[in-house]
Amino acid sequence: MQFQVTHARYSAEHRRLHFTASGCRNGVNFTVVSDVHCLRDPATPENVHLAALLKLTELFSRPSASGR
């Protein structure tokens, strides 16, 4: 899976990282808008990318409605 975080905003009050990521997985393009709970501020772009990677991995490991 290859993706790029196109927008990210961290809410220190709620300790949530809201992000938008676009990329390609198994030949299919995707765009995901989601949020993830962070224990501390993801201060660097690498940390934002890793937090988004964890959330995307979780999302794509769920079975879809079609069972695939």
C-alpha positions in Angstrom: 0.0 0.0 0.0 1.3 3.4 -1.0 -0.3 6.5 0.3 0.3 10.2 1.0 -1.2 12.2 3.8 -2.6 15.2 2.0 -4.0 17.1 5.1 -3.5 16.7 8.8 -4.7 18.6 11.8 -3.9 17.7 15.5 -6.3 18.7 18.3 -4.2 18.9 21.5 -7.4 19.3 23.6 -8.9 16.0 22.4 -5.5 14.4 21.5 -6.8 13.5 18.1 -5.1 13.6 14.7 -7.6 14.2 11.9 -6.1 13.4 8.5 -6.9 12.8 4.8 -4.8 10.3 2.9 -4.8 9.3 -0.7 -3.1 6.4 -2.3 -3.2 3.1 -4.1 -3.8 -0.4 -2.7 -4.0 -3.6 -4.9 -4.4 -1.4 -8.0 -7.3 0.5 -6.6 -7.1 4.3 -5.8 -8.5 5.4 -2.4 -9.0 8.5 -0.4 -9.7 8.2 3.4 -10.7 10.8 5.8 -10.4 9.6 9.4 -9.0 10.4 12.9 -6.8 8.6 15.3 -6.2 9.0 19.1 -2.6 10.0 19.8 -0.8 9.7 23.2 1.3 12.7 22.3 1.6 15.4 19.6 2.8 14.0 16.3 5.3 16.8 15.8 7.1 15.6 12.6 5.6 14.6 9.2 7.1 11.1 9.8 5.0 10.7 13.0 1.9 11.9 11.2 2.6 9.4 8.4 3.1 6.5 10.9 -0.1 7.4 12.8 -2.1 7.4 9.5 -0.4 4.1 8.5 -1.7 2.4 11.7 -5.2 3.7 11.1 -5.2 2.7 7.4 -3.9 -0.8 8.3 -6.7 -1.2 10.8 -9.3 0.0 8.2 -8.1 -2.2 5.4 -7.9 -5.3 7.6 -11.7 -5.2 8.3 -13.8 -7.4 6.1 -15.9 -5.4 3.6 -19.7 -5.6 3.3 -19.2 -7.9 0.2 -17.1 -10.3 2.2 -13.9 -9.7 0.3 
